[in-house]
Amino acid sequence: MSKLFEGDHAPTTAQALRIALLRLGPHAALAGIRERLATAHATLDAAIKAVDDADDAVTAQVMQIAYEDRAIDRRIALIARDKRATLATSQPDRHPSFRELFPSAPSAAMRGIADTQQATYVVAVLEGLARPENAELAGRHAEPLREQQAKLAAAVARRAELEQQATLKRHALARAVDAARDAFNEGQLDAASLTHDESLVASLFDFRPRRARDPGTN
């Protein structure tokens, strides 16, 4: 008999049930077994889709985080540009006032995506904008930067929620796979008891493809 084992994960288990359902269809005496397998397969199929949907939601949220992160990058670049424009020097990035506002080069500090270093840097820039000499810059940029940072933080928090949901869906899938394996293996035993035909049962529950023998060989 073609049993399902613990190493047979969702795709293999789902395929085994689909094939068995097709093979059991013409055998009215085994309708009860087919019904049990159909229920197990429907549950498994739904669990597989739920995991796929949950993983896609996480991926979509990662894209949202990247979008919000780029908005902050652009805002920091605008602040740096406007700060340079206020400094009457050929090397504004070396000016003490610029360095007070930007503790390190903006391009380097903002290289990561929604990481702790970037969040700390944005806080430092906001603190720098609060200084009297940066009042004009603060009027244009402080609130938009604060809002964009809040949007990014919310997006990161939402990703954590979605990842937790995806983990729960994977746990549910694991349970569905176990139940489907049991239904498949127990179905074979029940079919053997009902038909007393091991060859038929082996055929009905066979799902592992075998290479056909070449007709030209003995």
C-alpha positions in Angstrom: 0.0 0.0 0.0 1.0 3.6 -0.6 1.0 5.1 2.8 1.4 8.7 3.7 4.2 9.3 6.2 5.2 12.2 8.4 7.7 13.4 5.8 4.9 13.8 3.2 4.0 17.5 3.6 1.0 19.4 2.3 1.6 19.3 -1.5 2.2 15.5 -1.5 -0.7 14.8 0.9 -3.1 17.0 -1.0 -2.1 15.3 -4.3 -2.5 11.8 -2.7 -6.1 12.7 -1.6 -7.0 14.2 -5.0 -5.9 11.1 -6.8 -7.6 8.8 -4.3 -10.9 10.8 -4.6 -10.8 10.3 -8.4 -10.1 6.6 -8.2 -12.7 6.0 -5.5 -15.5 7.8 -7.5 -16.7 4.7 -9.4 -16.9 2.5 -6.4 -20.2 3.0 -4.7 -19.4 0.6 -1.9 -16.6 2.9 -0.8 -18.6 6.1 -0.9 -18.3 6.6 2.9 -14.5 6.4 2.7 -14.5 8.8 -0.2 -16.7 11.2 1.7 -14.2 11.2 4.6 -11.3 11.8 2.3 -13.2 14.6 0.6 -13.8 16.3 3.9 -10.1 16.0 4.9 -9.0 17.3 1.5 -11.4 20.3 1.7 -10.0 21.2 5.1 -6.4 20.8 3.9 -7.0 22.7 0.7 -8.5 25.6 2.7 -5.5 25.5 5.1 -3.0 25.6 2.2 -4.8 28.6 0.7 -5.0 30.3 4.1 -1.2 30.0 4.5 -0.6 31.3 0.9 -2.9 34.3 1.6 -1.2 35.0 4.9 2.2 34.9 3.4 1.1 37.1 0.5 -0.3 39.6 3.1 3.1 39.7 4.8 4.9 40.3 1.5 2.5 43.1 0.6 3.1 44.7 3.9 6.9 44.5 3.4 6.3 46.4 0.2 4.3 49.0 2.1 7.1 49.4 4.6 9.6 49.9 1.8 7.3 52.6 0.4 7.0 54.4 3.7 10.7 54.1 4.2 11.5 55.7 0.9 9.1 58.6 1.8 11.3 59.2 4.9 14.5 59.0 2.9 13.1 61.7 0.5 12.1 63.9 3.4 15.5 63.7 5.0 17.1 64.5 1.7 14.9 67.5 1.4 15.8 68.7 4.8 19.5 68.3 4.1 19.1 70.2 0.8 17.3 73.1 2.4 19.8 73.2 5.3 22.7 73.4 2.9 20.9 76.3 1.1 21.0 78.3 4.4 24.7 77.9 4.8 27.0 80.4 3.1 29.9 78.0 2.5 31.3 75.9 -0.2 31.3 72.9 2.0 28.0 73.0 3.9 28.2 69.3 5.0 31.2 70.3 7.2 29.5 73.2 8.8 29.0 72.8 12.5 25.3 73.7 12.1 24.8 71.0 9.5 26.6 68.4 11.7 24.5 69.3 14.6 21.3 68.6 12.6 22.7 65.5 10.9 24.9 63.5 13.3 26.2 61.5 10.4 25.8 61.6 6.6 22.1 61.3 5.8 22.7 58.9 2.8 24.6 56.5 5.1 22.2 56.7 8.0 19.1 56.1 5.9 20.6 53.2 4.0 18.7 50.5 6.0 14.9 49.9 5.8 12.9 50.6 8.9 15.8 49.6 11.2 16.7 50.8 14.7 19.6 52.9 13.4 17.3 54.8 11.0 14.6 55.4 13.7 17.2 56.8 16.1 18.6 59.0 13.3 15.1 60.4 12.5 14.6 61.2 16.2 18.0 63.0 16.3 17.0 65.1 13.2 13.7 66.0 14.8 15.5 67.1 17.9 17.9 69.2 15.7 14.9 70.8 14.0 13.6 71.9 17.3 16.7 74.2 17.8 16.0 77.9 17.3 18.4 78.3 14.3 16.4 75.6 12.4 12.9 77.1 13.1 12.3 77.8 9.4 13.3 74.3 8.4 11.1 72.9 11.2 8.1 74.8 9.9 8.4 73.1 6.6 9.7 69.7 7.5 9.2 68.7 11.2 5.5 67.7 11.1 5.7 65.9 7.7 8.8 63.9 9.0 7.0 63.1 12.2 3.9 61.9 10.4 5.9 59.8 8.0 7.8 58.2 10.8 4.5 57.4 12.5 3.2 55.8 9.3 6.4 53.7 9.0 6.1 52.6 12.6 2.5 51.6 12.0 3.4 49.7 8.9 6.1 47.8 10.8 3.7 47.0 13.6 1.1 45.7 11.1 3.8 43.5 9.6 4.4 41.9 13.0 0.7 41.3 13.3 0.5 39.7 9.9 3.5 37.5 10.6 1.9 36.3 13.8 -1.3 35.5 11.8 0.8 33.6 9.2 2.4 31.6 12.0 -1.0 30.6 13.3 -2.1 29.6 9.8 0.9 27.4 9.4 0.1 25.7 12.7 -3.4 25.1 11.4 -2.0 23.7 8.2 0.2 21.3 10.1 -2.8 20.0 11.9 -4.8 19.7 8.6 -1.9 17.7 7.0 -1.8 15.3 10.0 -5.6 14.8 9.8 -5.5 14.3 6.0 -2.7 11.7 6.3 -4.6 9.8 9.0 -7.8 9.9 6.8 -5.8 8.6 3.8 -4.1 5.8 5.7 -7.2 4.8 7.6 -9.2 4.9 4.5 -7.0 2.2 2.9 -7.4 -0.1 5.9 -11.2 0.4 5.8 -11.3 -0.2 2.1 -9.4 -3.4 2.5 -11.8 -4.6 5.2 -14.8 -3.8 2.9 -13.5 -5.2 -0.4 -11.1 -8.0 0.8 -9.2 -7.1 -2.4 -5.7 -5.9 -1.6 -4.8 -5.4 -5.2 -7.8 -3.2 -5.8 -7.2 -1.1 -2.7 -3.5 -0.8 -3.5 -4.5 0.6 -6.9 -7.2 2.9 -5.5 -4.7 4.5 -3.1 -1.6 4.5 -5.2 -0.3 8.0 -5.8 3.4 7.7 -6.2 4.2 7.6 -10.0 6.2 4.8 -11.3 8.1 4.9 -14.5 6.4 2.7 -17.1 8.4 -0.2 -18.4 9.6 0.1 -22.0 7.5 -2.2 -24.1 10.7 -3.2 -25.9 12.3 -4.6 -22.8 11.7 -8.0 -21.2 
